[in-house]
Amino acid sequence: MVKRPVGVTIVGVLIVIAGVLGIIGGIIGFVSGETAGWGIGIFALSILIGLIYLLVAKGIFNGNRGSRLIVMIVTVIGLIAGIVSLFGSFGNGLIQILWSVIILALLYSGRAKEFFNS
């Protein structure tokens, strides 16, 4: 078994943080009582997506190719959104593009490829 590269661990930790923040945000929304209209559905969706992030992060840590594919798809969508954002908010768009490129580079480096293919 190939040892997990540091870059893959960093991506996994970032996904865990995003998942935990999504769950906390959803719970805070429910507790705050802001459940009128779309609120309840949005908070429930936030919790669900947070849980999915945690499952995907577990897969990233374990070298699951499906989890890497999910992260790649979401990151490419973010990259496209960053490119579109360049026309409205150049700074935000540039940050989103750089962030996406870094994530993809970490997940598709030579060592990461070995890890996910082992």
Phi, psi and omega in degrees: 000135179280135178294140181294127178292152179301320180300321178293320178298318179299314179299316179300316179296318178298322179292320176299314180301315179297320179295314180297317179297321177297317179295314179299317179300317178296317180294317178300320178299316178295315183293326182289345179082009180278056187253015178286148177063235182282350187310309184299320179291320180294318180292320177296319178296322178299317178294316180298313179297321177300318178294320178297318177302317180296321177294318178296319179298319177301317177296320178298314180298327182271357179083025181285122181294326179297319178295320178296321178297317179299314179297320180298314181298312180297322180291320177295321175299317177297323177297315178296317178297323178296320178297316178296321181295337179305329183282340180253315181222091187306314183298312179296319179297317180296318178298316180296321178295311180299316178302312181297317180296320179296314179300312180297320179297320180293322183278342183239020174291168180303314180293323179293320178300316178299316181298314183284341179265355181277000000 
